[in-house]
Amino acid sequence: MRLPISDWKKIRKSFSTREGKSVAVFGLFSLPRSNGRKKLQSSLGYSMEMIANSIAVTNDFRKGQYALINLRTIL
């Protein structure tokens, strides 16, 4: 479904009229890989992001975390 050009202009105008303040963001990502065996490789990953909001509102996004485990065999 495509939006008419007039709708896109309204959307663009609504974003350009908003005011906001920048917030501090801290992010961390790590993905070590292991080749311990000839036919098995593994990796373990972790990602984290923290946002320091200037105004504490209960439903604001503050912290996100993600973990990943990957095991694969090599033929």
PQR file with spaces between the fields and no chain letter, atoms N, CA, C, O and H, PARSE charges and radii, in Angstrom:
ATOM       1  N    MET     1       0.845   -1.177    0.000 -0.4000 1.5000
ATOM       2  CA   MET     1       0.000    0.000    0.000 -0.0000 2.0000
ATOM       3  C    MET     1       0.892    1.243    0.000  0.5500 1.7000
ATOM       4  O    MET     1       1.769    1.385    0.852 -0.5500 1.4000
ATOM       5  N    ARG     2       0.666    2.115   -0.935 -0.4000 1.5000
ATOM       6  CA   ARG     2       1.445    3.352   -1.032 -0.0000 2.0000
ATOM       7  C    ARG     2       0.620    4.520   -0.510  0.5500 1.7000
ATOM       8  O    ARG     2      -0.582    4.609   -0.761 -0.5500 1.4000
ATOM       9  H    ARG     2      -0.046    1.999   -1.627  0.4000 1.0000
ATOM      10  N    LEU     3       1.278    5.410    0.216 -0.4000 1.5000
ATOM      11  CA   LEU     3       0.600    6.604    0.707 -0.0000 2.0000
ATOM      12  C    LEU     3       0.668    7.705   -0.339  0.5500 1.7000
ATOM      13  O    LEU     3       1.662    7.815   -1.057 -0.5500 1.4000
ATOM      14  H    LEU     3       2.254    5.338    0.420  0.4000 1.0000
ATOM      15  N    PRO     4      -0.383    8.528   -0.436 -0.5600 1.5000
ATOM      16  CA   PRO     4      -0.319    9.665   -1.350  0.2800 2.0000
ATOM      17  C    PRO     4       0.744   10.671   -0.892  0.5500 1.7000
ATOM      18  O    PRO     4       1.103   10.709    0.285 -0.5500 1.4000
ATOM      19  N    ILE     5       1.236   11.474   -1.820 -0.4000 1.5000
ATOM      20  CA   ILE     5       2.289   12.453   -1.510 -0.0000 2.0000
ATOM      21  C    ILE     5       1.824   13.431   -0.442  0.5500 1.7000
ATOM      22  O    ILE     5       2.628   13.859    0.386 -0.5500 1.4000
ATOM      23  H    ILE     5       0.944   11.443   -2.776  0.4000 1.0000
ATOM      24  N    SER     6       0.549   13.794   -0.440 -0.4000 1.5000
ATOM      25  CA   SER     6       0.052   14.738    0.569 -0.0000 2.0000
ATOM      26  C    SER     6       0.219   14.166    1.981  0.5500 1.7000
ATOM      27  O    SER     6       0.527   14.908    2.914 -0.5500 1.4000
ATOM      28  H    SER     6      -0.105   13.447   -1.112  0.4000 1.0000
ATOM      29  N    ASP     7       0.020   12.859    2.146 -0.4000 1.5000
ATOM      30  CA   ASP     7       0.207   12.239    3.460 -0.0000 2.0000
ATOM      31  C    ASP     7       1.674   12.266    3.873  0.5500 1.7000
ATOM      32  O    ASP     7       1.984   12.509    5.039 -0.5500 1.4000
ATOM      33  H    ASP     7      -0.230   12.255    1.389  0.4000 1.0000
ATOM      34  N    TRP     8       2.583   12.016    2.921 -0.4000 1.5000
ATOM      35  CA   TRP     8       4.010   12.069    3.236 -0.0000 2.0000
ATOM      36  C    TRP     8       4.421   13.469    3.673  0.5500 1.7000
ATOM      37  O    TRP     8       5.241   13.619    4.579 -0.5500 1.4000
ATOM      38  H    TRP     8       2.331   11.818    1.974  0.4000 1.0000
ATOM      39  N    LYS     9       3.863   14.486    3.045 -0.4000 1.5000
ATOM      40  CA   LYS     9       4.183   15.868    3.430 -0.0000 2.0000
ATOM      41  C    LYS     9       3.702   16.160    4.851  0.5500 1.7000
ATOM      42  O    LYS     9       4.385   16.855    5.604 -0.5500 1.4000
ATOM      43  H    LYS     9       3.196   14.364    2.309  0.4000 1.0000
ATOM      44  N    LYS    10       2.530   15.634    5.226 -0.4000 1.5000
ATOM      45  CA   LYS    10       2.020   15.818    6.587 -0.0000 2.0000
ATOM      46  C    LYS    10       2.924   15.116    7.597  0.5500 1.7000
ATOM      47  O    LYS    10       3.217   15.662    8.661 -0.5500 1.4000
ATOM      48  H    LYS    10       1.976   15.070    4.614  0.4000 1.0000
ATOM      49  N    ILE    11       3.363   13.911    7.263 -0.4000 1.5000
ATOM      50  CA   ILE    11       4.243   13.162    8.168 -0.0000 2.0000
ATOM      51  C    ILE    11       5.560   13.906    8.350  0.5500 1.7000
ATOM      52  O    ILE    11       6.031   14.063    9.477 -0.5500 1.4000
ATOM      53  H    ILE    11       3.126   13.467    6.399  0.4000 1.0000
ATOM      54  N    ARG    12       6.160   14.367    7.250 -0.4000 1.5000
ATOM      55  CA   ARG    12       7.430   15.091    7.334 -0.0000 2.0000
ATOM      56  C    ARG    12       7.283   16.366    8.157  0.5500 1.7000
ATOM      57  O    ARG    12       8.165   16.696    8.950 -0.5500 1.4000
ATOM      58  H    ARG    12       5.777   14.239    6.335  0.4000 1.0000
ATOM      59  N    LYS    13       6.174   17.087    7.976 -0.4000 1.5000
ATOM      60  CA   LYS    13       5.947   18.327    8.728 -0.0000 2.0000
ATOM      61  C    LYS    13       5.802   18.040   10.218  0.5500 1.7000
ATOM      62  O    LYS    13       6.301   18.811   11.038 -0.5500 1.4000
ATOM      63  H    LYS    13       5.457   16.819    7.332  0.4000 1.0000
ATOM      64  N    SER    14       5.132   16.949   10.587 -0.4000 1.5000
ATOM      65  CA   SER    14       4.950   16.630   12.005 -0.0000 2.0000
ATOM      66  C    SER    14       6.284   16.322   12.679  0.5500 1.7000
ATOM      67  O    SER    14       6.461   16.635   13.856 -0.5500 1.4000
ATOM      68  H    SER    14       4.728   16.323    9.920  0.4000 1.0000
ATOM      69  N    PHE    15       7.236   15.708   11.948 -0.4000 1.5000
ATOM      70  CA   PHE    15       8.544   15.439   12.535 -0.0000 2.0000
ATOM      71  C    PHE    15       9.398   16.691   12.623  0.5500 1.7000
ATOM      72  O    PHE    15      10.178   16.833   13.564 -0.5500 1.4000
ATOM      73  H    PHE    15       7.093   15.454   10.991  0.4000 1.0000
ATOM      74  N    SER    16       9.272   17.592   11.676 -0.4000 1.5000
ATOM      75  CA   SER    16      10.122   18.783   11.677 -0.0000 2.0000
ATOM      76  C    SER    16       9.694   19.805   12.722  0.5500 1.7000
ATOM      77  O    SER    16      10.491   20.668   13.091 -0.5500 1.4000
ATOM      78  H    SER    16       8.638   17.476   10.912  0.4000 1.0000
ATOM      79  N    THR    17       8.457   19.731   13.210 -0.4000 1.5000
ATOM      80  CA   THR    17       7.992   20.699   14.203 -0.0000 2.0000
ATOM      81  C    THR    17       8.180   20.221   15.637  0.5500 1.7000
ATOM      82  O    THR    17       7.873   20.959   16.573 -0.5500 1.4000
ATOM      83  H    THR    17       7.810   19.030   12.911  0.4000 1.0000
ATOM      84  N    ARG    18       8.667   19.032   15.824 -0.4000 1.5000
ATOM      85  CA   ARG    18       8.860   18.518   17.181 -0.0000 2.0000
ATOM      86  C    ARG    18      10.152   19.055   17.777  0.5500 1.7000
ATOM      87  O    ARG    18      11.150   19.244   17.082 -0.5500 1.4000
ATOM      88  H    ARG    18       8.917   18.433   15.063  0.4000 1.0000
ATOM      89  N    GLU    19      10.107   19.290   19.050 -0.4000 1.5000
ATOM      90  CA   GLU    19      11.302   19.727   19.765 -0.0000 2.0000
ATOM      91  C    GLU    19      11.668   18.656   20.773  0.5500 1.7000
ATOM      92  O    GLU    19      10.797   17.978   21.317 -0.5500 1.4000
ATOM      93  H    GLU    19       9.296   19.136   19.615  0.4000 1.0000
ATOM      94  N    GLY    20      12.937   18.510   21.013 -0.4000 1.5000
ATOM      95  CA   GLY    20      13.376   17.512   21.973 -0.0000 2.0000
ATOM      96  C    GLY    20      14.772   17.800   22.460  0.5500 1.7000
ATOM      97  O    GLY    20      15.458   18.686   21.949 -0.5500 1.4000
ATOM      98  H    GLY    20      13.645   19.062   20.571  0.4000 1.0000
ATOM      99  N    LYS    21      15.177   17.052   23.439 -0.4000 1.5000
ATOM     100  CA   LYS    21      16.521   17.172   23.989 -0.0000 2.0000
ATOM     101  C    LYS    21      17.253   15.858   23.768  0.5500 1.7000
ATOM     102  O    LYS    21      16.653   14.783   23.785 -0.5500 1.4000
ATOM     103  H    LYS    21      14.620   16.333   23.853  0.4000 1.0000
ATOM     104  N    SER    22      18.547   15.964   23.561 -0.4000 1.5000
ATOM     105  CA   SER    22      19.330   14.746   23.424 -0.0000 2.0000
ATOM     106  C    SER    22      19.532   14.104   24.792  0.5500 1.7000
ATOM     107  O    SER    22      19.583   14.792   25.811 -0.5500 1.4000
ATOM     108  H    SER    22      19.034   16.837   23.547  0.4000 1.0000
ATOM     109  N    VAL    23      19.645   12.799   24.802 -0.4000 1.5000
ATOM     110  CA   VAL    23      19.856   12.068   26.037 -0.0000 2.0000
ATOM     111  C    VAL    23      21.140   11.254   25.912  0.5500 1.7000
ATOM     112  O    VAL    23      21.568   10.918   24.807 -0.5500 1.4000
ATOM     113  H    VAL    23      19.604   12.240   23.973  0.4000 1.0000
ATOM     114  N    ALA    24      21.740   10.948   27.033 -0.4000 1.5000
ATOM     115  CA   ALA    24      22.975   10.165   27.043 -0.0000 2.0000
ATOM     116  C    ALA    24      22.656    8.694   26.796  0.5500 1.7000
ATOM     117  O    ALA    24      21.731    8.139   27.389 -0.5500 1.4000
ATOM     118  H    ALA    24      21.393   11.221   27.931  0.4000 1.0000
ATOM     119  N    VAL    25      23.436    8.071   25.913 -0.4000 1.5000
ATOM     120  CA   VAL    25      23.250    6.664   25.581 -0.0000 2.0000
ATOM     121  C    VAL    25      24.579    5.939   25.755  0.5500 1.7000
ATOM     122  O    VAL    25      25.618    6.418   25.299 -0.5500 1.4000
ATOM     123  H    VAL    25      24.188    8.522   25.431  0.4000 1.0000
ATOM     124  N    PHE    26      24.544    4.788   26.412 -0.4000 1.5000
ATOM     125  CA   PHE    26      25.725    3.948   26.559 -0.0000 2.0000
ATOM     126  C    PHE    26      25.393    2.588   25.979  0.5500 1.7000
ATOM     127  O    PHE    26      24.373    1.989   26.319 -0.5500 1.4000
ATOM     128  H    PHE    26      23.700    4.399   26.783  0.4000 1.0000
ATOM     129  N    GLY    27      26.268    2.098   25.091 -0.4000 1.5000
ATOM     130  CA   GLY    27      26.031    0.796   24.487 -0.0000 2.0000
ATOM     131  C    GLY    27      27.271   -0.072   24.558  0.5500 1.7000
ATOM     132  O    GLY    27      28.393    0.433   24.571 -0.5500 1.4000
ATOM     133  H    GLY    27      27.097    2.584   24.815  0.4000 1.0000
ATOM     134  N    LEU    28      27.066   -1.379   24.605 -0.4000 1.5000
ATOM     135  CA   LEU    28      28.162   -2.335   24.707 -0.0000 2.0000
ATOM     136  C    LEU    28      27.804   -3.547   23.861  0.5500 1.7000
ATOM     137  O    LEU    28      26.663   -4.010   23.871 -0.5500 1.4000
ATOM     138  H    LEU    28      26.154   -1.790   24.594  0.4000 1.0000
ATOM     139  N    PHE    29      28.801   -4.061   23.120 -0.4000 1.5000
ATOM     140  CA   PHE    29      28.565   -5.245   22.292 -0.0000 2.0000
ATOM     141  C    PHE    29      29.810   -6.108   22.318  0.5500 1.7000
ATOM     142  O    PHE    29      30.922   -5.602   22.168 -0.5500 1.4000
ATOM     143  H    PHE    29      29.728   -3.684   23.112  0.4000 1.0000
ATOM     144  N    SER    30      29.636   -7.398   22.505 -0.4000 1.5000
ATOM     145  CA   SER    30      30.758   -8.327   22.524 -0.0000 2.0000
ATOM     146  C    SER    30      30.320   -9.629   21.852  0.5500 1.7000
ATOM     147  O    SER    30      29.228  -10.133   22.113 -0.5500 1.4000
ATOM     148  H    SER    30      28.733   -7.809   22.627  0.4000 1.0000
ATOM     149  N    LEU    31      31.190  -10.175   20.973 -0.4000 1.5000
ATOM     150  CA   LEU    31      30.880  -11.428   20.299 -0.0000 2.0000
ATOM     151  C    LEU    31      32.164  -12.220   20.080  0.5500 1.7000
ATOM     152  O    LEU    31      32.674  -12.266   18.961 -0.5500 1.4000
ATOM     153  H    LEU    31      32.077   -9.765   20.761  0.4000 1.0000
ATOM     154  N    PRO    32      32.697  -12.846   21.134 -0.5600 1.5000
ATOM     155  CA   PRO    32      33.894  -13.680   20.955  0.2800 2.0000
ATOM     156  C    PRO    32      33.554  -14.982   20.239  0.5500 1.7000
ATOM     157  O    PRO    32      32.443  -15.498   20.369 -0.5500 1.4000
ATOM     158  N    ARG    33      34.506  -15.508   19.489 -0.4000 1.5000
ATOM     159  CA   ARG    33      34.316  -16.734   18.718 -0.0000 2.0000
ATOM     160  C    ARG    33      35.373  -17.754   19.109  0.5500 1.7000
ATOM     161  O    ARG    33      36.522  -17.396   19.367 -0.5500 1.4000
ATOM     162  H    ARG    33      35.409  -15.090   19.384  0.4000 1.0000
ATOM     163  N    SER    34      34.987  -19.018   19.154 -0.4000 1.5000
ATOM     164  CA   SER    34      35.906  -20.080   19.543 -0.0000 2.0000
ATOM     165  C    SER    34      35.999  -21.115   18.436  0.5500 1.7000
ATOM     166  O    SER    34      34.983  -21.566   17.907 -0.5500 1.4000
ATOM     167  H    SER    34      34.053  -19.308   18.944  0.4000 1.0000
ATOM     168  N    ASN    35      37.221  -21.489   18.091 -0.4000 1.5000
ATOM     169  CA   ASN    35      37.464  -22.562   17.129 -0.0000 2.0000
ATOM     170  C    ASN    35      38.210  -23.697   17.831  0.5500 1.7000
ATOM     171  O    ASN    35      39.251  -24.148   17.352 -0.5500 1.4000
ATOM     172  H    ASN    35      38.046  -21.123   18.521  0.4000 1.0000
ATOM     173  N    GLY    36      37.686  -24.150   18.946 -0.4000 1.5000
ATOM     174  CA   GLY    36      38.365  -25.138   19.768 -0.0000 2.0000
ATOM     175  C    GLY    36      38.517  -26.503   19.133  0.5500 1.7000
ATOM     176  O    GLY    36      39.495  -27.201   19.400 -0.5500 1.4000
ATOM     177  H    GLY    36      36.841  -23.783   19.335  0.4000 1.0000
ATOM     178  N    ARG    37      37.582  -26.892   18.309 -0.4000 1.5000
ATOM     179  CA   ARG    37      37.642  -28.205   17.661 -0.0000 2.0000
ATOM     180  C    ARG    37      37.579  -28.025   16.154  0.5500 1.7000
ATOM     181  O    ARG    37      37.108  -26.999   15.664 -0.5500 1.4000
ATOM     182  H    ARG    37      36.787  -26.325   18.092  0.4000 1.0000
ATOM     183  N    LYS    38      38.048  -29.009   15.431 -0.4000 1.5000
ATOM     184  CA   LYS    38      38.104  -28.904   13.974 -0.0000 2.0000
ATOM     185  C    LYS    38      36.718  -28.854   13.337  0.5500 1.7000
ATOM     186  O    LYS    38      36.520  -28.166   12.335 -0.5500 1.4000
ATOM     187  H    LYS    38      38.431  -29.843   15.829  0.4000 1.0000
ATOM     188  N    LYS    39      35.756  -29.581   13.911 -0.4000 1.5000
ATOM     189  CA   LYS    39      34.440  -29.666   13.283 -0.0000 2.0000
ATOM     190  C    LYS    39      33.355  -28.899   14.034  0.5500 1.7000
ATOM     191  O    LYS    39      32.184  -28.987   13.663 -0.5500 1.4000
ATOM     192  H    LYS    39      35.916  -30.140   14.725  0.4000 1.0000
ATOM     193  N    LEU    40      33.702  -28.161   15.060 -0.4000 1.5000
ATOM     194  CA   LEU    40      32.703  -27.416   15.824 -0.0000 2.0000
ATOM     195  C    LEU    40      33.214  -26.005   16.086  0.5500 1.7000
ATOM     196  O    LEU    40      34.322  -25.819   16.591 -0.5500 1.4000
ATOM     197  H    LEU    40      34.653  -28.089   15.361  0.4000 1.0000
ATOM     198  N    GLN    41      32.403  -25.020   15.742 -0.4000 1.5000
ATOM     199  CA   GLN    41      32.704  -23.629   16.060 -0.0000 2.0000
ATOM     200  C    GLN    41      31.577  -23.094   16.930  0.5500 1.7000
ATOM     201  O    GLN    41      30.427  -23.511   16.790 -0.5500 1.4000
ATOM     202  H    GLN    41      31.503  -25.171   15.333  0.4000 1.0000
ATOM     203  N    SER    42      31.900  -22.185   17.815 -0.4000 1.5000
ATOM     204  CA   SER    42      30.875  -21.609   18.675 -0.0000 2.0000
ATOM     205  C    SER    42      31.163  -20.127   18.876  0.5500 1.7000
ATOM     206  O    SER    42      32.304  -19.674   18.789 -0.5500 1.4000
ATOM     207  H    SER    42      32.834  -21.847   17.928  0.4000 1.0000
ATOM     208  N    SER    43      30.108  -19.398   19.144 -0.4000 1.5000
ATOM     209  CA   SER    43      30.250  -17.988   19.493 -0.0000 2.0000
ATOM     210  C    SER    43      29.185  -17.652   20.523  0.5500 1.7000
ATOM     211  O    SER    43      28.101  -18.234   20.537 -0.5500 1.4000
ATOM     212  H    SER    43      29.180  -19.765   19.215  0.4000 1.0000
ATOM     213  N    LEU    44      29.514  -16.716   21.372 -0.4000 1.5000
ATOM     214  CA   LEU    44      28.632  -16.274   22.447 -0.0000 2.0000
ATOM     215  C    LEU    44      28.621  -14.754   22.406  0.5500 1.7000
ATOM     216  O    LEU    44      29.681  -14.130   22.454 -0.5500 1.4000
ATOM     217  H    LEU    44      30.395  -16.243   21.361  0.4000 1.0000
ATOM     218  N    GLY    45      27.451  -14.152   22.318 -0.4000 1.5000
ATOM     219  CA   GLY    45      27.378  -12.704   22.190 -0.0000 2.0000
ATOM     220  C    GLY    45      26.486  -12.079   23.237  0.5500 1.7000
ATOM     221  O    GLY    45      25.586  -12.716   23.783 -0.5500 1.4000
ATOM     222  H    GLY    45      26.590  -14.659   22.279  0.4000 1.0000
ATOM     223  N    TYR    46      26.759  -10.809   23.503 -0.4000 1.5000
ATOM     224  CA   TYR    46      25.962  -10.040   24.457 -0.0000 2.0000
ATOM     225  C    TYR    46      25.936   -8.592   24.003  0.5500 1.7000
ATOM     226  O    TYR    46      26.965   -8.040   23.613 -0.5500 1.4000
ATOM     227  H    TYR    46      27.490  -10.291   23.058  0.4000 1.0000
ATOM     228  N    SER    47      24.782   -7.985   24.051 -0.4000 1.5000
ATOM     229  CA   SER    47      24.631   -6.589   23.689 -0.0000 2.0000
ATOM     230  C    SER    47      23.773   -5.913   24.747  0.5500 1.7000
ATOM     231  O    SER    47      22.818   -6.502   25.254 -0.5500 1.4000
ATOM     232  H    SER    47      23.946   -8.433   24.368  0.4000 1.0000
ATOM     233  N    MET    48      24.121   -4.660   25.081 -0.4000 1.5000
ATOM     234  CA   MET    48      23.386   -3.927   26.101 -0.0000 2.0000
ATOM     235  C    MET    48      23.368   -2.454   25.738  0.5500 1.7000
ATOM     236  O    MET    48      24.356   -1.921   25.232 -0.5500 1.4000
ATOM     237  H    MET    48      24.896   -4.181   24.670  0.4000 1.0000
ATOM     238  N    GLU    49      22.250   -1.798   25.995 -0.4000 1.5000
ATOM     239  CA   GLU    49      22.118   -0.369   25.755 -0.0000 2.0000
ATOM     240  C    GLU    49      21.385    0.259   26.933  0.5500 1.7000
ATOM     241  O    GLU    49      20.345   -0.240   27.362 -0.5500 1.4000
ATOM     242  H    GLU    49      21.447   -2.231   26.406  0.4000 1.0000
ATOM     243  N    MET    50      21.930    1.351   27.452 -0.4000 1.5000
ATOM     244  CA   MET    50      21.297    2.080   28.551 -0.0000 2.0000
ATOM     245  C    MET    50      21.101    3.526   28.135  0.5500 1.7000
ATOM     246  O    MET    50      21.990    4.133   27.538 -0.5500 1.4000
ATOM     247  H    MET    50      22.775    1.756   27.103  0.4000 1.0000
ATOM     248  N    ILE    51      19.939    4.079   28.449 -0.4000 1.5000
ATOM     249  CA   ILE    51      19.632    5.468   28.136 -0.0000 2.0000
ATOM     250  C    ILE    51      19.340    6.196   29.438  0.5500 1.7000
ATOM     251  O    ILE    51      18.525    5.748   30.244 -0.5500 1.4000
ATOM     252  H    ILE    51      19.217    3.586   28.934  0.4000 1.0000
ATOM     253  N    ALA    52      20.021    7.331   29.635 -0.4000 1.5000
ATOM     254  CA   ALA    52      19.792    8.154   30.825 -0.0000 2.0000
ATOM     255  C    ALA    52      18.802    9.250   30.459  0.5500 1.7000
ATOM     256  O    ALA    52      19.180   10.249   29.848 -0.5500 1.4000
ATOM     257  H    ALA    52      20.684    7.694   28.980  0.4000 1.0000
ATOM     258  N    ASN    53      17.539    9.072   30.826 -0.4000 1.5000
ATOM     259  CA   ASN    53      16.508   10.064   30.523 -0.0000 2.0000
ATOM     260  C    ASN    53      16.614   11.250   31.456  0.5500 1.7000
ATOM     261  O    ASN    53      16.854   11.099   32.654 -0.5500 1.4000
ATOM     262  H    ASN    53      17.232    8.261   31.322  0.4000 1.0000
ATOM     263  N    SER    54      16.432   12.438   30.889 -0.4000 1.5000
ATOM     264  CA   SER    54      16.517   13.641   31.715 -0.0000 2.0000
ATOM     265  C    SER    54      15.281   13.795   32.592  0.5500 1.7000
ATOM     266  O    SER    54      15.376   14.308   33.707 -0.5500 1.4000
ATOM     267  H    SER    54      16.238   12.561   29.916  0.4000 1.0000
ATOM     268  N    ILE    55      14.131   13.360   32.107 -0.4000 1.5000
ATOM     269  CA   ILE    55      12.890   13.410   32.878 -0.0000 2.0000
ATOM     270  C    ILE    55      12.451   11.971   33.113  0.5500 1.7000
ATOM     271  O    ILE    55      12.222   11.223   32.162 -0.5500 1.4000
ATOM     272  H    ILE    55      14.054   12.943   31.202  0.4000 1.0000
ATOM     273  N    ALA    56      12.336   11.590   34.363 -0.4000 1.5000
ATOM     274  CA   ALA    56      11.993   10.200   34.686 -0.0000 2.0000
ATOM     275  C    ALA    56      10.495    9.970   34.502  0.5500 1.7000
ATOM     276  O    ALA    56       9.683   10.415   35.312 -0.5500 1.4000
ATOM     277  H    ALA    56      12.522   12.198   35.135  0.4000 1.0000
ATOM     278  N    VAL    57      10.146    9.275   33.436 -0.4000 1.5000
ATOM     279  CA   VAL    57       8.770    8.867   33.189 -0.0000 2.0000
ATOM     280  C    VAL    57       8.756    7.344   33.272  0.5500 1.7000
ATOM     281  O    VAL    57       9.670    6.687   32.774 -0.5500 1.4000
ATOM     282  H    VAL    57      10.806    8.912   32.778  0.4000 1.0000
ATOM     283  N    THR    58       7.748    6.792   33.886 -0.4000 1.5000
ATOM     284  CA   THR    58       7.746    5.359   34.185 -0.0000 2.0000
ATOM     285  C    THR    58       7.762    4.478   32.950  0.5500 1.7000
ATOM     286  O    THR    58       8.298    3.371   33.013 -0.5500 1.4000
ATOM     287  H    THR    58       7.005    7.326   34.290  0.4000 1.0000
ATOM     288  N    ASN    59       7.198    4.914   31.825 -0.4000 1.5000
ATOM     289  CA   ASN    59       7.118    4.038   30.659 -0.0000 2.0000
ATOM     290  C    ASN    59       8.213    4.324   29.623  0.5500 1.7000
ATOM     291  O    ASN    59       8.124    3.821   28.503 -0.5500 1.4000
ATOM     292  H    ASN    59       6.762    5.813   31.773  0.4000 1.0000
ATOM     293  N    ASP    60       9.220    5.099   29.952 -0.4000 1.5000
ATOM     294  CA   ASP    60      10.321    5.373   29.025 -0.0000 2.0000
ATOM     295  C    ASP    60      11.247    4.175   28.920  0.5500 1.7000
ATOM     296  O    ASP    60      11.413    3.412   29.872 -0.5500 1.4000
ATOM     297  H    ASP    60       9.292    5.508   30.862  0.4000 1.0000
ATOM     298  N    PHE    61      11.850    4.021   27.744 -0.4000 1.5000
ATOM     299  CA   PHE    61      12.834    2.974   27.535 -0.0000 2.0000
ATOM     300  C    PHE    61      14.106    3.339   28.279  0.5500 1.7000
ATOM     301  O    PHE    61      14.610    4.451   28.124 -0.5500 1.4000
ATOM     302  H    PHE    61      11.715    4.640   26.971  0.4000 1.0000
ATOM     303  N    ARG    62      14.632    2.433   29.081 -0.4000 1.5000
ATOM     304  CA   ARG    62      15.829    2.720   29.859 -0.0000 2.0000
ATOM     305  C    ARG    62      16.970    1.772   29.555  0.5500 1.7000
ATOM     306  O    ARG    62      18.115    2.206   29.424 -0.5500 1.4000
ATOM     307  H    ARG    62      14.222    1.530   29.207  0.4000 1.0000
ATOM     308  N    LYS    63      16.678    0.469   29.437 -0.4000 1.5000
ATOM     309  CA   LYS    63      17.750   -0.503   29.262 -0.0000 2.0000
ATOM     310  C    LYS    63      17.266   -1.666   28.411  0.5500 1.7000
ATOM     311  O    LYS    63      16.167   -2.182   28.609 -0.5500 1.4000
ATOM     312  H    LYS    63      15.748    0.116   29.543  0.4000 1.0000
ATOM     313  N    GLY    64      18.103   -2.072   27.461 -0.4000 1.5000
ATOM     314  CA   GLY    64      17.800   -3.229   26.632 -0.0000 2.0000
ATOM     315  C    GLY    64      18.984   -4.173   26.631  0.5500 1.7000
ATOM     316  O    GLY    64      20.132   -3.729   26.640 -0.5500 1.4000
ATOM     317  H    GLY    64      18.996   -1.652   27.301  0.4000 1.0000
ATOM     318  N    GLN    65      18.719   -5.471   26.620 -0.4000 1.5000
ATOM     319  CA   GLN    65      19.776   -6.471   26.631 -0.0000 2.0000
ATOM     320  C    GLN    65      19.455   -7.563   25.617  0.5500 1.7000
ATOM     321  O    GLN    65      18.289   -7.852   25.347 -0.5500 1.4000
ATOM     322  H    GLN    65      17.787   -5.831   26.612  0.4000 1.0000
ATOM     323  N    TYR    66      20.502   -8.164   25.062 -0.4000 1.5000
ATOM     324  CA   TYR    66      20.342   -9.208   24.061 -0.0000 2.0000
ATOM     325  C    TYR    66      21.491  -10.186   24.208  0.5500 1.7000
ATOM     326  O    TYR    66      22.645   -9.769   24.315 -0.5500 1.4000
ATOM     327  H    TYR    66      21.449   -7.929   25.281  0.4000 1.0000
ATOM     328  N    ALA    67      21.201  -11.468   24.216 -0.4000 1.5000
ATOM     329  CA   ALA    67      22.232  -12.502   24.296 -0.0000 2.0000
ATOM     330  C    ALA    67      22.066  -13.471   23.136  0.5500 1.7000
ATOM     331  O    ALA    67      20.955  -13.705   22.659 -0.5500 1.4000
ATOM     332  H    ALA    67      20.264  -11.806   24.129  0.4000 1.0000
ATOM     333  N    LEU    68      23.189  -14.034   22.687 -0.4000 1.5000
ATOM     334  CA   LEU    68      23.184  -14.920   21.534 -0.0000 2.0000
ATOM     335  C    LEU    68      24.178  -16.049   21.759  0.5500 1.7000
ATOM     336  O    LEU    68      25.314  -15.815   22.171 -0.5500 1.4000
ATOM     337  H    LEU    68      24.091  -13.845   23.075  0.4000 1.0000
ATOM     338  N    ILE    69      23.745  -17.269   21.485 -0.4000 1.5000
ATOM     339  CA   ILE    69      24.637  -18.433   21.505 -0.0000 2.0000
ATOM     340  C    ILE    69      24.521  -19.098   20.144  0.5500 1.7000
ATOM     341  O    ILE    69      23.416  -19.374   19.675 -0.5500 1.4000
ATOM     342  H    ILE    69      22.822  -17.459   21.150  0.4000 1.0000
ATOM     343  N    ASN    70      25.652  -19.355   19.510 -0.4000 1.5000
ATOM     344  CA   ASN    70      25.667  -19.932   18.176 -0.0000 2.0000
ATOM     345  C    ASN    70      26.630  -21.115   18.172  0.5500 1.7000
ATOM     346  O    ASN    70      27.817  -20.953   18.454 -0.5500 1.4000
ATOM     347  H    ASN    70      26.549  -19.131   19.890  0.4000 1.0000
ATOM     348  N    LEU    71      26.124  -22.292   17.855 -0.4000 1.5000
ATOM     349  CA   LEU    71      26.942  -23.490   17.699 -0.0000 2.0000
ATOM     350  C    LEU    71      26.760  -23.998   16.267  0.5500 1.7000
ATOM     351  O    LEU    71      25.633  -24.103   15.784 -0.5500 1.4000
ATOM     352  H    LEU    71      25.159  -22.423   17.626  0.4000 1.0000
ATOM     353  N    ARG    72      27.856  -24.310   15.598 -0.4000 1.5000
ATOM     354  CA   ARG    72      27.724  -24.843   14.244 -0.0000 2.0000
ATOM     355  C    ARG    72      28.801  -25.875   13.963  0.5500 1.7000
ATOM     356  O    ARG    72      29.915  -25.813   14.483 -0.5500 1.4000
ATOM     357  H    ARG    72      28.771  -24.225   15.991  0.4000 1.0000
ATOM     358  N    THR    73      28.427  -26.820   13.124 -0.4000 1.5000
ATOM     359  CA   THR    73      29.369  -27.861   12.732 -0.0000 2.0000
ATOM     360  C    THR    73      29.886  -27.553   11.337  0.5500 1.7000
ATOM     361  O    THR    73      29.187  -26.959   10.516 -0.5500 1.4000
ATOM     362  H    THR    73      27.522  -26.871   12.702  0.4000 1.0000
ATOM     363  N    ILE    74      31.096  -27.958   11.088 -0.4000 1.5000
ATOM     364  CA   ILE    74      31.732  -27.757    9.790 -0.0000 2.0000
ATOM     365  C    ILE    74      31.868  -29.122    9.140  0.5500 1.7000
ATOM     366  O    ILE    74      32.438  -30.040    9.730 -0.5500 1.4000
ATOM     367  H    ILE    74      31.664  -28.440   11.755  0.4000 1.0000
ATOM     368  N    LEU    75      31.357  -29.256    7.951 -0.4000 1.5000
ATOM     369  CA   LEU    75      31.398  -30.533    7.245 -0.0000 2.0000
ATOM     370  C    LEU    75      32.683  -30.655    6.440  0.5500 1.7000
ATOM     371  O    LEU    75      32.900  -31.667    5.773 -0.5500 1.4000
ATOM     372  H    LEU    75      30.894  -28.510    7.473  0.4000 1.0000
